[in-house]
């Protein structure tokens, strides 16, 4: 597959950690927990790697960007983690394992700051929906929404209640940002090109008290992109 896939990544995190997949001598990847191969074009092997814990939260974009080097990521992220638009070159690399088999290589991603120029093999992070959807090239579009983009009160931190600068907007602000995102997808025409949508509700990050009202606003808005 050589298609120029665009990943619209709506999240308070990059999810570019190094998964616990080892580079196999054959050139593929091996799940060291199950000792089975993991092949992105084989959904059952990917599911098995997720179930074993080799691939998961915080690392799922990394193997995809290794497998599809012409993919582009547009990352919509609110302050304080993103305060301006930044463009990077995506460089697939490898990192030595430090837990299961010391020194074995695992897939990793380096982001190298680059001049403003979105396109194949580039990563743009921005708080602006206009910059997020500017100059989108032809090709398939995938939308990943992690609800901690809208509120990341806990951020996986047991000391969240005393953490300074917590990202904890109110429900009206959450709903406003949902509308801003979906309106931009509709207005630019990018929304109708989306081929797949994944929504993560992020227990331990996005407060459960907001799940139902956010769902009630987000799902119909996405369905309207297709006239549904």
C-alpha positions in Angstrom: 0.0 0.0 0.0 1.5 3.3 -1.1 -1.5 5.6 -0.6 -0.9 9.0 1.0 -3.0 8.5 4.1 -3.9 11.5 6.2 -4.5 10.9 9.9 -6.5 13.5 11.7 -5.4 13.1 15.3 -7.5 14.9 17.8 -5.8 14.3 21.2 -4.0 15.8 24.2 -1.2 13.4 23.5 1.0 12.4 20.5 0.7 8.6 21.0 4.1 8.2 19.4 5.7 6.0 22.2 7.7 2.9 21.3 5.4 -0.2 21.5 6.7 -3.5 22.9 7.3 -5.0 19.5 10.7 -6.3 18.6 12.3 -6.1 15.2 12.4 -9.7 14.0 15.4 -11.0 12.0 13.1 -11.5 9.1 12.4 -7.8 9.0 9.0 -8.0 10.6 7.9 -7.4 14.2 7.4 -9.9 17.0 5.3 -9.6 20.1 7.8 -10.6 22.9 4.9 -11.3 25.3 3.2 -13.9 23.1 6.2 -14.6 20.9 3.9 -14.2 17.8 4.4 -12.0 14.8 2.5 -8.7 14.5 1.6 -7.7 11.0 -0.4 -4.5 10.4 -2.1 -6.0 7.4 -3.2 -9.0 9.5 -5.9 -7.6 11.8 -6.0 -10.8 14.0 -2.3 -10.4 14.8 -2.8 -6.7 15.7 -5.7 -7.6 18.0 -3.5 -10.2 19.6 -0.7 -7.7 20.2 -3.3 -5.3 21.8 -4.6 -8.0 24.0 -1.1 -9.0 25.2 -0.3 -5.4 26.0 2.6 -5.2 23.4 0.7 -2.5 21.5 -1.7 0.0 23.1 -2.4 3.4 24.5 0.3 5.9 23.8 2.1 3.9 21.1 -0.4 2.9 18.5 0.6 5.5 15.9 4.3 4.4 15.8 4.0 1.1 14.0 1.5 2.6 11.5 4.0 5.4 10.6 6.7 2.8 10.2 4.5 0.7 7.9 3.2 3.7 5.9 6.1 6.2 5.6 4.1 8.6 3.3 1.3 9.0 5.9 0.7 12.5 7.2 -0.5 13.4 10.7 -2.5 16.5 11.6 -2.6 16.7 15.3 -5.3 19.0 16.8 -4.3 19.8 20.4 -5.3 22.5 22.9 -3.1 24.6 25.1 -1.2 24.2 27.3 0.3 21.3 25.3 0.0 23.1 22.0 0.2 26.9 21.9 1.1 27.4 18.2 1.3 25.5 14.9 4.4 23.4 14.5 5.5 21.3 11.6 7.8 18.3 11.8 9.4 15.6 9.6 8.4 12.1 10.7 11.5 9.9 11.0 11.0 6.2 11.7 13.8 4.9 13.9 14.4 2.3 16.6 14.9 2.2 20.3 16.6 -0.5 22.5 14.3 -2.4 24.9 14.9 -1.7 28.6 12.6 -4.3 30.2 12.0 -7.7 28.5 15.0 -8.3 26.3 17.6 -5.6 27.0 18.9 -4.1 23.8 16.4 -5.7 21.4 15.2 -3.0 19.0 11.7 -1.6 19.0 10.0 0.7 16.5 10.2 4.4 17.5 9.5 7.8 15.9 11.6 11.0 15.9 9.9 14.3 15.1 12.4 16.7 13.5 11.3 20.4 13.4 10.8 21.5 9.8 9.7 24.6 7.9 5.9 25.0 7.6 5.0 22.6 4.8 2.4 19.9 5.4 2.4 16.8 3.2 3.6 13.2 3.0 5.8 12.2 5.9 5.0 15.3 7.9 3.5 15.8 11.4 1.6 19.1 12.2 0.5 19.9 15.7 -1.7 22.9 16.2 -4.4 24.4 18.4 -6.1 26.0 15.3 -8.8 24.1 13.4 -7.9 26.3 10.4 -4.3 25.2 10.4 -5.3 21.6 11.2 -7.3 21.4 7.9 -5.4 23.8 5.7 -4.1 22.5 2.3 -5.3 19.0 2.7 -4.0 16.9 -0.2 -6.0 14.2 -2.1 -6.2 10.7 -0.6 -7.9 8.7 2.2 -8.6 10.4 5.5 -8.8 8.7 8.9 -10.1 10.5 12.0 -9.0 9.5 15.5 -10.6 11.4 18.4 -9.4 11.0 21.9 -11.8 12.7 24.2 -9.0 14.0 26.4 -8.6 16.6 23.7 -11.7 18.3 25.1 -10.8 17.8 28.8 -7.8 16.0 30.4 -8.5 16.7 34.0 -6.8 13.5 35.3 -4.0 12.9 32.6 -3.5 9.5 34.1 -2.1 11.1 37.3 -3.2 10.0 40.8 -2.0 13.5 42.0 -4.3 15.3 39.5 -6.1 17.3 42.2 -2.9 19.2 43.2 -1.3 19.4 39.8 -0.8 23.0 38.6 -2.2 24.1 35.2 -4.7 21.3 35.0 -6.6 21.1 31.6 -10.1 21.0 33.0 -12.6 23.0 30.9 -16.3 23.1 31.8 -19.0 21.2 29.9 -20.1 24.3 27.9 -16.6 24.8 26.7 -16.3 21.1 25.8 -19.4 21.2 23.7 -18.2 24.5 22.1 -14.9 22.8 21.0 -16.8 19.8 19.7 -18.9 22.1 17.5 -15.8 24.0 16.4 -14.1 20.8 15.3 -17.1 19.3 13.5 -18.1 22.6 11.9 -14.5 22.9 10.5 -14.7 19.4 9.0 -18.0 20.3 7.3 -17.0 23.7 6.2 -13.8 22.6 4.5 -15.3 19.5 2.9 -12.7 17.3 4.6 -15.4 15.6 6.7 -17.0 13.8 3.7 -13.7 12.3 2.8 -13.2 10.5 6.1 -13.1 6.7 5.6 -13.0 5.6 9.2 -13.5 7.2 12.7 -12.3 6.0 16.0 -13.4 7.7 19.3 -11.6 6.9 22.6 -13.3 8.0 25.8 -10.1 7.8 27.8 -10.9 6.6 31.4 -8.4 8.1 33.7 -8.0 11.1 31.5 -11.5 12.4 30.3 -14.0 12.7 33.2 -16.8 10.2 33.1 -19.3 12.8 34.1 -18.9 14.3 30.6 -19.2 11.1 28.6 -22.9 11.1 28.0 -23.4 14.8 27.1 -20.2 14.8 24.9 -21.4 11.7 23.1 -24.9 13.3 22.6 -23.2 16.3 20.8 -20.3 14.6 19.0 -21.9 11.5 17.4 -24.8 13.3 15.6 -22.4 16.1 14.5 -20.2 13.5 12.8 -23.1 11.7 11.3 -24.3 15.0 9.7 -21.0 15.2 7.8 -22.4 12.4 5.6 -25.9 13.7 5.5 -27.1 11.0 7.9 
